[in-house]
Amino acid sequence: MQNTQDRVKIFALGGLDEVGNNLYVVDVNDRMFILDAGMKHPGEELLGVDAVIPDFTYLIENKAVKAGFIYRMASKYYEQAIESEVTLADIDEKDHVLCIGGGICPFSAILIHQMTGAFVTVIDNNIKCLPKAKKLVKRLGLAEKIRVLYQEGDSSTIDFSQYTVVHLALQVSPMEQVMLAVEKNMQPGTKLLIRRPKKQLSSIYSSLTEKLLSFCPYACHKGRNMGSTVLYIKPETKALVKEYGLVA
């Protein structure tokens, strides 16, 4: 007898509105099957890149939430970057860190806490990510130290007075809008960490924070997509837009 309770979802992680780069997935009760996975040739804006492949992050994170071994392997990708960011912002157990952009598997938030002891709040604007993210945090025994919330990164309802460090993930979009809203509302002295892509990928990410590289300290990374993280500390009297001529 057929089980009428099966939940089937069919979706694409690549190949829509583009030629090539196909990645079609069938999800049956949280078991995922890839029907097609392709690649495409890069355009002129991606100099030095031989081929563009689909983004498998969603699939890897879904597996990492369920399997401890896969989580440990996947988290290795972030460790060097987090170590550099912790040193750059001098994060310790007295800090309260806000991570904007956590996804299904909030690796950065988890590693920041594990390396520093800081309390971490992670927010994401995809409500479907929250149950799995909370499940992972609970499985790791960190539910008392890491809080997962549904919220927009540029929301005016965020109480920035409780945070000493704000961390913007690479995938935050629109980066300009979120970054300027955060800078406007956070308290003087608050540290803002902004991840930037590798140079050859900068054309597909926000260009606003490239201007920050000219006057802010930053840490370079060896990751696949991450090029560096910029540290901006809000001054007592000067606003980011007015002082450095940045346009929202």
N, C-alpha and C positions, 0 to 999 in steps of 0.2 A: 504494500500500500504506500503510495507516495506521501511524503511528509509535506503537508501544506504550510508548515511553519517556516520553511526555508526562506532566508532573506538573500535575494540576489541583486547585486549592483553591478552595472557595467559602466565603465568610465575610461577616459583617456588621460594619460599623463604626458602626452606629447603627440605631435602629428596633426593637431587641429590648427587651421589657418596657416599652414606651412607645408612645404614639400619635403617629405622625409621626416626623420626623427619620431617615427611612430612608437607608441607604447600604449597598448590597450589592455585593460585589466578586467577580469570578471571576479567579483568578490561574492563567495557563497558562504554565508555564516562565518565571516571573518577569515575564510581560507581564500587566498588570492591566487589566480591563475593568469599568467601572461599569455595573451593570444598572439601578439606581434610586438617585436622590438626592433627598431631600425636605427638609422643614423642619417645625417645629412652633411653636405659639404658646407664649410663655413663661408660667410660673406667677407667682403673686403674689410669690414670693421673688426674682424677677429684675426688679425695678423699673427702668424706663428701657430695657429691652431689647425691641426690636420683634419679633425673630424668633430662633429657635434653629436653627442649621444643624449638620449632622454634623461631626465632627472629621476633617479631611482630612490631619492631620499625618502619619499612617502612609504615605499615598500620596505626599505631597510628599517625605518623607525617602527613600523607595524610589527615586524619580526622582533625587534629589540625590546619592545614592551612585553612580549610574551616569553622570550628566552633570555635567561641571564647571560649565557655565553655570547650570544649575538650582541647584547647590550654592551658587554665589556669590550668586545672587539670594535664596535662602532664608536664608543666613547673615546677610544684612543686617538681618533681623528681630531678631537677637540682639545686634548690635554695640553699640547704645547701652546696653543693659542690662549687657553685659559690661564696657564701659568704666567705667560707674558702679560696678560691683561691684569691679573692680580698684582703683579709687581708694578706695572705702570700706574695703576690707581691706588696702590698701597692699601688694598682691601684687607680687613681683619675681622675678628669676631664681634667687634663693636658696631660694624656697619649693618645697615638694612639696605639690601640691593633690590632694585626693580629691574627685572629682565623683560623687555618688550619683544615679543615674538618667541614663543616656546615650542609650538607645534605639538605633535603627538608625543614626542620623546624629548623633553627639555634638558638636553645634555648639558648645556652651558650653566643653567641654574643649579643643577645637581652638582656639577664639578666645582662651581664657585663655593658652594656651601662646604663640600667635602675638603677643599683645600684651605679654607679660611675659617670655617665655623660661623660665618655670617648668616643671618636670617635672610631668606630670599623669597620675594614675591615674583611670580612669573605670570604675565598676562598674554592672552592671544585673542584675536578677533574671529577665530574659527571655533564656534561652540562645539563642533563635532570632535575636536581634538581633546577637549577637557576631560571626558571620562577616562580615556586611555592614559593621559598624562597623570591624572590623579592616582590611577591604579598603579602606575609604575612607581611614583613617589612613595606610595604606601607600601608597595612590595619591598622597596629598599629601606624601609623603616625611617623615612624622613618626613613623614606627614606633619610632624610638630615643628619642623625647621624650614619647610618649603611650602608656600601657599600658591595654589594654582587658581587663577580667576579668568572669567570671560570679560574682556574689556578692549575697547579701541585704544591704541597707543596715543592718539592725539585727543583723547577725551578730556573735557574740562572738569569732569567729576573726579579725576585722580587727585588724591591728596599727596602732593609731592613733599609736604613738610616732614613726612615720616621716613623719607628715603635720603640716604647719603650718597648713594651711587645709582646711576641709571645706565642700563646696558641695552644698546640697540642692536638687534640681530641683523645679519647681512640681508635677509629676505624681507625686512620691514618695507612696506610699500603703502602709500608714497613716502619715501624716505624724507624728502624736503619738508613735507607737511607735518609729519610726525616729529621730526627733529626740532623744527622751529616752535611747535606747540609745547614740546617738552621743555626746551630752553626758556621759553617765556614764563612757564608756570613753576619751574623748579626753584628752590631756594638758593640764594647766594652761597657759594662754597660747595655746592653739590657737584659731584664729578659725573661727567657724561662720557661714556665709552661708545664709540661709533665704529662698527666694523666696515671695512672697505674691501672691495674685490681686488683680485690681481689686475695688473695694468691692462692685460689683453682683454679683460672682461669688463673694464670700466665703462665702456660705451653702452652697456645694457643695464647699468645701475645709475643711481643718482649722481649728478656731477657737483651738487652743491658742496658736499663735504670735501671735495678736492681742494677747495679754497682753505679749509681748515688745516691742511697739511703744511701750509706755508708758515703757520705761527704756533701750532700746537704740537706737543710731544706725541710720538706714536711708536708702536711696537710692530715689527714685521713678523709675518707668519710664513710657515712652509706648507700650509694646507692647500688642498686642491683648488678651492675658489677664493678663500680669504687671502688678501694681500697684506693688510695691516689693520690695526685698531688705533683710532685717534682718541686722545684724551683731551676733553675740554672741561675746564673748571669755571663755573659761572662767577664772574666778579661781583663785587658789592654794588656797583653803580652802573656799569655799562651793559647794554643789551647786545646780543650777538649780531643782530641785523644792523643796528645803528653803528656799532663800532667798526665792523668789518665790511660793511657795504653789501651784505648778503641779501638776496631778494627772495621773499617767500613765494 
